[in-house]
Structures are given as C-alpha cells and as structure tokens.
C-alpha cells in the first residue's frame, strides 16, 4: 500500500488536488480526515461542550463543528485538537487497515495531517497552498457565505474565523521537511497538471518504494 499525504490551509485546494490525484492514480482510495473530526464532536461530547461552551442537542455533528469554528478562538481549538489527536490517529489507522489490499494507493488529506502518525509514514507528502493568499481568503469567505449554516453570521465574524483557521493551520506547516509545495493559481489547470504529473511518477513504484517525495521533486521541480 502506498500512502499519499496531502495538507494545506482552508481554501488552498488540498481537497480538490487530493480528488484529482486519486482519479489519476491506479487503484486509489481517498480519505477525508475532516469526516473523523466531525465524528469526534460526539465522541468527546462532554469535552467539546466544556471547551467551546456549546451544547450538542441534535445529531448534526458537522453543523455543531462549524458553529464552534465561528464562535471560538485559537486557544480553544488548540486545546481541542491536542485532546482529539489520539482519537484521530486511531481513526486514521483503522481507515488504512480497512482498505489495505495489494497495490492500493491511499490519498489522505487533512489540514492537521503533519501532526498525525501517518504523515511521517507516507510515501509522498505535499502541501497545497494558494499563490495569492488574498484570493484564497476571498474565495473561502464567498464559499462560507453561500452555505446555509453560516447565514446567521456577519461578514466580519466569518473573516475573523478565517484568520483563526489560518493561524491554526500555520501550526501544521511550520518547519515542514521532505514535503512538496504546490501552489494553486485557481485557474482550474495548475492543480490538474501537477496531479497528472505526480501520479505518473507514483504509478511506476511499488508499495515498498519508500519515500517518493524526493523522487517526484527530483523529476519535476
């Protein structure tokens, strides 16, 4: 099994790139770790309510999670992420075990992936970010404004939440080593071009190939 780790800030394009890459890889499976974070709301219900001051009445963990993103600050999110990291590692490990078949490529993406166990064991690692941060934030804001669960919040509140998420994401990306950096120009071609090229290299190697990050960098960067 080859493991492909993808990280990057919100709105940078990591989910888009991970989907494109998985489509060009042979026998690939895509795992969105955000799904496990939504599950953690109920698994850590008491701690979640204590940290964020939010009750969990309805079984809509995604809505509750996004409410916490808007209404809370960096300190609360640092505390919560430190709390749930063992759970996240366990969920990621289980997901990998569930799909472990010969020759499979697992593309796994999460903004906090560098803190997980799987990051250092990935055969290929990449951070996806925008070439222009102002464009990234503007696009992210527009995406939030178009979602029903954010309608109750002002533009200023949403902007503050984006700033907080950027600070939180920065914790993951500082001092990253042995990691490809791919810039997103939001032209619908840049990420696809990189996905096709990188998949071309990865498809040539077996699950026992070790670290492919340097092989991809050497050939294409």
N, C-alpha and C positions, 0 to 999 in steps of 0.2 A: 504494500500500500504506500502510495506517495501522498504526503500531506502538504498542501499549499496554504500558507497562512497569509491572509490579507488584512491590513489595518489601515486606519486613516481617520481624519476628523469627520464630523457630521456634515453631509452635503458635499464631501470631497469626491465622491464617486466610487467608494470601495464596493458597495453592493452591486452597482452597475458593472464594474470591472470583474468582480467575482462571478457574476452570472455569465458575462461574455466568455471569460476564461473557461468556465466549466462546460460551456457549449462547444468549445474548440478542442478540449481535451478528450482523449479516448476514455470511455467508461468512467465518467466523472460524477461525483455526488457533491452537492452544495449544501453547506450547513450555515445557517444564520444564527449566530450565538445570541443575538438580541432576543430570540424566542425563549431562551433559557432565562434571560434576565426578567422577562415578563412573568415567567413561572415562579421566580424567586419571591415575587411580591406575596404570594400566598404561602410559600414555604417558610418565609421569615415574617409572617403577618404581624406578630407582636413587635418585633424589632423595627419593621417598616413603619408601623404606626407611631412608635416611640421616636424614631429619628426624624420623620417628616411631619408628624402631627396630623396625619391623615387616616381617618377610619376606612376600613375596607368592607363596605356593605354589600356591594354587588359583585358578581363573579365576572368582572371585566378587568383583568389584570393589566391589559395594555392601556386602557383609559386611565386607571389609577396611577400607573407608572408615569405616563406623560403629564398627569397633573402634578406629580412630585417634581418633575423636571422644571416646570414653570414656577412653582411656588417655593422652591428651596434653593439653597446656595451651595457653594463649593464645599464647605465644611461638612454638610450633611451627606453629600454624595461621596466624599472621600471615606467617611465613616461606613456608609452602606456598602460601597464597593469592597472595602477591606473585609467587611463582615461576610459577604457572599462569595468571595473568591474560592474558598474550598468547595462550596456547592457548585460553582461554575466549572471548576476543574473536573469534578466528578461527573457532571452532566456532559461535558465535552468528551471525557474519556469513554463514557457509556455510548455516546453517539458514534464515536470512532469504532468501538467494538461491534456495534450493531451493523456496521457497513463493511467490516473487514473481510474482503474477498480478494483473491489474487488479481493483481493488475489494476485495482481500482485507484483512482485519484480522488482525494477528498479535498475540496476547496472550502476553507473555513474562514469566515470573516467576522470581525468584531473590533470596535474602536479600542477596547482594552486588551486585545489579544496578547500584546507583549508581556502582560503580567501573568498570563496563563502558562501552565506546564507545556502545552502543546507547541507554543511558539518556538522554543529552543530545539524542539524535536522535528520541526517542519523541514521538509526537503527544499522548500522555496519560500521566501518571505518577501513581502512587498508592502510599502506604504503608498496609498493613493491620496494625493492632495491636489488642490486647485493651483493653477498657475497664478491666478488672481484671487486673493482672499476676499476682497470686497465683493466680487461677483459671486463667490461661494456663499457668503453670508446673505446676500440679497436673494439668491435662489432658494436658500434654506428658509428664509423668512417668508417668501412667497408660498413655498410648499406648506408651511405651517398655517398660513392664513387661509389656505384652501381646504384645511381639514376641519371637520365639524367639532372635534374635541377641543380645538383651540379658539373657537369663535368667541368665547367669553372673555378672552384676554386682550389687552390693548397691544398695539404695535410695540410700544416701549417695553412692556413686560416680556414679549416674545424676543425682542432684541437682547434684553438682559439675560434671558435663558440661553441664547446662542453664545453670548460671551462666556457664560459659566461653563457651557459644554466645551467650548474651545480651551478654556483653562484646564478642564478635566481631561480632555483628550491630550493636551500637551504633556501631562504626566506620563502618558504611554510612549510618546515619541522622542523624549529627550534621551540623547546618548544611545540611540539605536545603532547597532552594528550588524554587519553582514545582512543588510536589508536593501533591496532595490527601492528606489524612489521614482514613482511615475507621476508626472504632472498631467492634470486634467484641464484641457483648454475649453471644455464644454462645446466642442464642435461636432460631437457625435462620431468623430473619426479617430481621435487620438487614442482613446482607451481601446477601441476595437482593434486598431492597428497594433498596439502593444500586446493585447490579448492573443491575437493570431500569431505574432512572432514568438512570444514566450511559450505558448502552447506547442509550437513547432519544436522547440528545444526539449521541453519536458516530455513530450510524447516519445522521444527517442530513448529515454532512460528507463531502467527497471526500478522497482521499489527498493532495491538495495543500493541505489546510486549515491546515497548520502546527500550532502548539501549541494543543491543545484543552483543556489543563488549566485555563486561566483561564476558558474558555467554560463548562466544567462547573461550576467553582466559582461563577461569577457567577450561574448559573441556579439552583443547588441548595443552595448553602451560605450 
